Amino acid sequence: MRRFLTGSAVLLATAWSIPASANAAIAIPAASTALFAGPAPAPKPPAGEDEDIVLDEAEGDTPAKPAEGEKPAAGGEATAGGAAAGGDIFGEDGDAKKNAPPPGEGGKVSKDSEVQQLKADKAFITVVQRQRFLKKKRFELMPQAGITVNDPFVRHIVLGAELNYWLTNRMAIGITGTGFLGNKTSRYNNIRFQEGVLLTANRTLWQASVNFTYNPFYGKIAVFNRALMHWESFVNVGGGAIQTKVIPRYESLHEGFTHVTGQGNFALGARFYGPKTDWISVNFGVRTWIYQDKLEPTGRGPGPGQLEALDDVDAAKDAATKKVAFNVVFFLGVSFYFPTTFQYTTRR
């Protein structure tokens, strides 16, 4: 069956099949435009014809318009500008590249990206890790207990506390108060009864001092290859007051006297930080007090050559022998830091 198309229908079909961008570029001859002064009615097929010519947009070069509620396909609509309209020569959209998520985010852009990054940095293991525990502008309260190790005749149990304020992560200033529970050892009595020698000894009652602490070293220890324990060493120097009491050679006859004097002290120690705590550390060290003590005078006591005037406590104290003394204590303590949290000022 033959089909006939008029000249106007051919031109209309040709113009409809050419894309919009091409239509803008093609100039229609003036002679032909006269035919389009008014819309020409489409020719009707001859009687008996049941088929019409239909030009579907899907078959042409012009893409179909999106339905209502749908977004245009990625890459956008082709324009005459090409890459100048936001895409490149391959049809890729430049805005899509700009809005692409950064690498390492799993292909998603999170609103809490900064928080997620901080968590990732905290969990990330590096060869040289930053300092595990920060103490700057924090208070440290350290209850401690110890025992003297240098006096074989008098043993002291030491109980005390130390309060520090950390100026930096390495330097702190603070105060220390300590009480001593002293008593004679078995060696003191053995020498007295076996050798017949009366010993001159003193026991310490208390001390108080102002201290300066400095941390010269910081490191970490692997515990069974499962956790890292961070540690640091410290040097502590200070000075203050100390009180001692004489242990009389004849305790049934004489009364001991006390003596308050100045003292200087220094300590060497280390502290350890747990893997999950931000406000507790375990400390140990050795502290030495140096002071000038007063000993019971040798002329005090019954028998020939002894001075009865020294039976008086004040007279005995005035006649006491002065001697430099050392008191060395091994101590163990637990530190609590306030506030209980800290914040890094720089990224790792």
Order of alpha helices (4+ residues) and beta strands (2+ residues): alpha-alpha-alpha-alpha-alpha-beta-beta-beta-alpha-beta-beta-beta-beta-alpha-beta
